[in-house]
Amino acid sequence: MRTSLKTLRKYLRFIENSFIYPYNNGRIEGINNKINVLNRVAYGYRNFQNYKNRIILPFKLKPADKQSEQKQLRSKAA
């Protein structure tokens, strides 16, 4: 019981903030969980680009194609 009370006292400020502010990391945790599930399931991707696009698809982001990535890399290098 003492350990529990000590922990609550230690983190009381952070606990209070969680009630005051509407921000949390739930969305990021969900994204990480989906990626980890995909890692467990995805054995047969031929290349990293297909794997990356498969991660991006559920989040409705635009999958990057190889040519645009190479152009970005070249422009950064120049």
SERO-4910 file (N, C-alpha, C, O; in steps of 0.05 Angstrom, whole numbers):
BEGIN
 pado doro    nc1    nc2    nc3   cac1   cac2   cac3    cc1    cc2    cc3    oc1    oc2    oc3
  Met    A     17    -24      0      0      0      0     18     25      0     11     45    -14
  Arg    A     39     25     15     57     48     16     69     54    -11     72     77    -19
  Thr    A     76     33    -25     88     36    -51     69     50    -70     76     67    -86
  Ser    A     43     41    -69     23     53    -87     19     82    -81     17     99    -99
  Leu    A     17     89    -55     14    117    -48     38    134    -55     35    157    -64
  Lys    A     62    123    -52     86    137    -60     86    143    -90     94    164    -98
  Thr    A     78    123   -105     77    126   -134     57    147   -142     62    164   -159
  Leu    A     33    147   -129     13    167   -135     23    195   -129     18    214   -144
  Arg    A     36    198   -106     46    224    -99     67    233   -119     69    257   -126
  Lys    A     84    215   -127    105    222   -146     94    232   -173    106    250   -184
  Tyr    A     73    220   -182     62    226   -209     36    243   -207     22    245   -227
  Leu    A     30    254   -184      5    269   -180      2    292   -200    -19    297   -211
  Arg    A     23    307   -204     23    329   -223     15    320   -251      0    334   -265
  Phe    A     27    298   -260     21    288   -287     -7    277   -289    -20    280   -309
  Ile    A    -17    265   -268    -44    255   -268    -64    278   -269    -83    276   -284
  Glu    A    -59    299   -254    -76    323   -255    -76    335   -283    -97    343   -293
  Asn    A    -53    336   -296    -51    347   -323    -68    330   -343    -79    341   -362
  Ser    A    -69    304   -338    -85    287   -357   -114    294   -356   -129    289   -375
  Phe    A   -124    304   -333   -152    312   -331   -156    341   -342   -178    347   -351
  Ile    A   -136    357   -340   -139    385   -349   -137    388   -379   -153    402   -391
  Tyr    A   -117    375   -391   -111    379   -419   -123    356   -436   -123    333   -427
  Pro    A   -133    362   -460   -146    342   -476   -127    325   -493   -136    310   -510
  Tyr    A   -101    327   -488    -81    313   -504    -74    286   -492    -73    284   -468
  Asn    A    -70    266   -509    -60    241   -500    -46    227   -523    -46    237   -545
  Asn    A    -33    205   -517    -18    191   -538    -32    167   -549    -20    148   -560
  Gly    A    -59    166   -545    -74    143   -554    -72    138   -584    -70    115   -593
  Arg    A    -73    158   -600    -71    155   -629    -44    143   -637    -43    126   -654
  Ile    A    -23    154   -626      4    143   -632      6    114   -623     18     98   -638
  Glu    A     -4    108   -600     -3     80   -591    -18     62   -610    -10     39   -615
  Gly    A    -41     71   -620    -56     55   -639    -41     50   -665    -41     28   -676
  Ile    A    -28     71   -674    -12     68   -699     11     48   -694     16     31   -711
  Asn    A     25     51   -671     46     32   -665     36      4   -663     50    -15   -673
  Asn    A     13      0   -652      2    -27   -649     -4    -38   -677      2    -62   -682
  Lys    A    -16    -23   -695    -22    -32   -722      4    -40   -736      5    -60   -751
  Ile    A     25    -24   -733     50    -31   -746     62    -56   -735     73    -73   -750
  Asn    A     60    -60   -708     70    -84   -696     55   -109   -705     67   -130   -710
  Val    A     28   -107   -708     12   -129   -718     21   -135   -747     23   -159   -754
  Leu    A     25   -115   -763     33   -119   -790     60   -133   -791     65   -150   -808
  Asn    A     79   -126   -773    105   -139   -772    102   -169   -766    116   -185   -778
  Arg    A     83   -176   -749     79   -204   -743     67   -219   -767     73   -243   -771
  Val    A     50   -206   -782     36   -219   -804     52   -218   -830     50   -237   -846
  Ala    A     67   -197   -835     79   -192   -861    106   -206   -863    127   -195   -857
  Tyr    A    105   -230   -873    130   -245   -878    139   -242   -907    163   -241   -913
  Gly    A    120   -239   -926    127   -242   -954    129   -217   -971    127   -218   -995
  Tyr    A    135   -194   -959    138   -170   -975    165   -172   -989    186   -178   -977
  Arg    A    165   -166  -1015    189   -169  -1031    209   -147  -1026    233   -152  -1027
  Asn    A    199   -123  -1021    218   -102  -1016    207    -83   -995    184    -84   -988
  Phe    A    224    -65   -986    217    -47   -965    195    -27   -973    178    -20   -957
  Gln    A    196    -19   -999    176      0  -1009    148    -11  -1006    130      4   -998
  Asn    A    143    -36  -1014    117    -48  -1011    109    -49   -982     86    -44   -975
  Tyr    A    127    -56   -965    121    -58   -936    114    -30   -925     95    -27   -910
  Lys    A    129    -10   -933    124     17   -924     96     27   -934     81     39   -918
  Asn    A     90     22   -959     64     29   -969     41     15   -955     20     26   -950
  Arg    A     46    -10   -947     25    -25   -932     21    -13   -904     -1    -15   -894
  Ile    A     41     -2   -893     38     11   -867     23     37   -870      6     44   -853
  Ile    A     28     52   -891     16     78   -895    -13     76   -903    -29     94   -896
  Leu    A    -21     56   -918    -48     53   -928    -70     56   -907    -89     71   -912
  Pro    A    -69     42   -884    -92     44   -865    -95     72   -854   -117     78   -843
  Phe    A    -75     89   -855    -77    116   -843    -85    137   -864    -84    161   -859
  Lys    A    -92    127   -888   -102    145   -910    -82    166   -917    -90    189   -924
  Leu    A    -57    160   -916    -36    178   -926    -29    169   -954    -34    147   -962
  Lys    A    -17    187   -969    -10    181   -996     16    165   -996     36    174   -987
  Pro    A     14    140  -1007     39    124  -1008     59    138  -1027     53    147  -1048
  Ala    A     84    138  -1018    106    150  -1034    115    131  -1055    118    107  -1050
  Asp    A    119    141  -1079    130    123  -1100    161    126  -1100    171    146  -1089
  Lys    A    174    108  -1112    203    107  -1111    216    131  -1124    236    142  -1114
  Gln    A    205    140  -1147    217    162  -1161    217    188  -1145    237    203  -1145
  Ser    A    195    194  -1132    193    219  -1117    212    218  -1093    224    238  -1085
  Glu    A    216    194  -1081    235    192  -1059    263    196  -1068    279    210  -1055
  Gln    A    270    185  -1092    297    188  -1102    303    217  -1109    325    227  -1105
  Lys    A    282    231  -1120    286    260  -1126    291    276  -1101    307    294  -1100
  Gln    A    276    269  -1079    280    283  -1054    308    278  -1043    321    297  -1033
  Leu    A    317    254  -1045    344    247  -1035    365    262  -1051    385    273  -1040
  Arg    A    362    264  -1078    381    278  -1094    381    308  -1088    402    320  -1087
  Ser    A    357    320  -1084    356    348  -1078    369    355  -1051    380    376  -1047
  Lys    A    366    337  -1032    378    341  -1005    409    339  -1007    423    353   -993
  Ala    A    418    321  -1024    447    316  -1027    460    340  -1042    484    345  -1037
  Ala    A    445    353  -1059    457    375  -1075    460    400  -1060    470    420  -1070
***
